[in-house]
Amino acid sequence: MNKRQTALSGLLFVLFLAIAALFLFPFVWMLSSSLKARSDIFVTPPVWIPSVLHWENYTQLFTEKHFGNVILNSLFTATTGTAGALLFCSLAGFAFAKYKFRGKGLLFGLVLASLMVPMESAMIPLFMIYRKLGLIDSLWGVLLPRLTSAFGIFYMRQYCASIENELLEAGRIDGCSEVRMYFRLIVPILLPAFASLGIIFFVEEWNNFLWPTVLLRSPEHLTIAVAIRSLEAGVRTPYNLIMAGSVISILPMLAIIFIFQKQLISGLMDGSVKG
């Protein structure tokens, strides 16, 4: 490597380091503010490391704001919604990739067209349907619209398209039913796709805010995004508690992404070239 290439590599390293610092700045400030008293957040010049760490901000969330129950609600909607979405999206994607039926092209086109329809445009009719079904202020009402995804169906369809038809024929010759063949032969092949798509679904459901805000009423049913927003009620907004709640809200996502980052990248790369 000559001097020019070394200098270019050093310049790129400094540039990427600056970009990383720029993206990390809000998270560092959020963590710092979560350990301050409310009045210390707005002092000038700003203090990055508070002289007194106010851990009571976190304990107050769990003792007074019932964040333990809020986290359980979010875990329920995120894990159940993710598992259901993976099941239904993989079944639909497998059917579109490997079965022939009348109207297949039109139906798949409608699935793709639904990507252009924002969720906000369906909220009023969906809310009216849920009111008749008695699903208002229900965690099941929050996760039901998330049990399928047009993007997930398309992604799984592209992944399933690479599966050899000979494998399916061999399963049928051995006497496998279509359901058994799916769970015994197809699911193991789709594990990388499940990993990457599952992370995306979990993060989306964990951060889901607008629909739970419309649907949920009772404090005991709030998810974490709505609970953090509800902290703003009152004359004096407790920014220190909001920052502490935000820190808590990102911990599961950071843990999942750090643990499964290889599977996420591998699944996305495989899915981009499948089919």
Secondary structure, DSSP 4 states (H G I P E B T S, - for coil): --HHHHHHHHHHHHHHHHHHHHHHHHHHHHHHHHTS-GGGGG-SS--SS-SS--THHHHHHHHTS-HHHHHHHHHHHHHHHHHHHHHHHHHHHHHHHH---TTHHHHHHHHHHGGGS-GGGGHHHHHHHHHHHT-TT-HHHHHGGGS--HHHHHHHHHHHTTS-HHHHHHHHHTT--HHHHIIIIIHHHTHHHHHHHHHHHHHHHHT--HHHHHH--SGGG--HHHHHHHTT-SSS--HHHHHHHHHHHHHHHHHHHHHSHHHHHHHHHHHHH--
